[in-house]
Amino acid sequence: MFKFYSPVVVFMRRVILLCLAVIVMPFALISNKTAQMGSLFHRAWVKNGDKPVWLQCQEKASGSIQF
C-alpha cells in the first residue's frame, strides 16, 4: 500500500533539508520558534516513504515494547 522512496531521493531530501535548516535557524532563534522548527525538520528527516510519519513511528515503537 505504501511505497518507500529510493535511497537517492531520501539523501537529496535530507541535503535540501540541511540547507533549509541553516537558512531558517537564525530566524527561528530570533522568533523563539525553535521547538516548532525542530519538530518540522524531524518529521521531514525521518520520512522515507509515502507512509505518514506518525504511523511509521507507532509501528516502530510497538515492536519494541514487550510485556
C-alpha positions as CSV (number, residue, x, y, z in Angstrom):
1,M,0.0,0.0,0.0
2,F,2.8,2.4,0.9
3,K,5.9,2.7,-1.1
4,F,9.4,3.6,0.1
5,Y,11.5,6.3,-1.6
6,S,14.8,5.3,-3.2
7,P,17.9,6.0,-1.2
8,V,18.9,8.7,-3.7
9,V,15.6,10.6,-3.1
10,V,16.0,10.2,0.7
11,F,19.6,11.5,0.5
12,M,18.6,14.5,-1.7
13,R,15.7,15.3,0.6
14,R,18.0,15.4,3.6
15,V,20.6,17.5,1.8
16,I,17.9,20.1,0.9
17,L,16.6,19.9,4.5
18,L,20.0,20.7,5.9
19,C,20.4,23.7,3.6
20,L,17.0,25.0,4.7
21,A,17.8,24.4,8.3
22,V,21.0,26.6,8.0
23,I,19.0,29.3,6.3
24,V,15.9,29.2,8.7
25,M,17.6,28.6,12.0
26,P,18.7,32.3,12.7
27,F,15.1,33.4,12.1
28,A,13.8,30.7,14.4
29,L,16.2,31.7,17.2
30,I,15.1,35.3,17.0
31,S,11.4,34.5,16.9
32,N,11.6,31.8,19.7
33,K,10.1,29.1,17.4
34,T,13.0,26.6,17.7
35,A,10.7,23.8,19.0
36,Q,8.3,24.1,16.1
37,M,11.1,24.3,13.6
38,G,12.8,21.3,15.2
39,S,9.6,19.3,15.1
40,L,9.0,20.1,11.4
41,F,12.6,19.3,10.5
42,H,12.4,16.0,12.4
43,R,9.3,14.9,10.6
44,A,10.8,15.7,7.3
45,W,14.1,14.0,8.2
46,V,12.6,10.6,9.2
47,K,10.1,10.5,6.2
48,N,11.4,7.9,3.8
49,G,8.2,6.8,2.1
50,D,4.5,7.6,1.5
51,K,3.5,6.3,4.9
52,P,2.7,9.1,7.4
53,V,5.4,9.7,10.0
54,W,3.2,9.1,13.0
55,L,2.2,5.7,11.7
56,Q,5.8,4.8,10.9
57,C,6.9,5.8,14.4
58,Q,4.0,4.0,16.0
59,E,4.8,0.7,14.2
60,K,8.5,1.1,15.2
61,A,7.6,1.7,18.8
62,S,5.0,-1.1,19.1
63,G,7.6,-3.7,18.1
64,S,10.0,-2.7,20.8
65,I,7.6,-2.9,23.8
66,Q,7.3,-6.4,25.3
67,F,5.1,-7.3,28.2
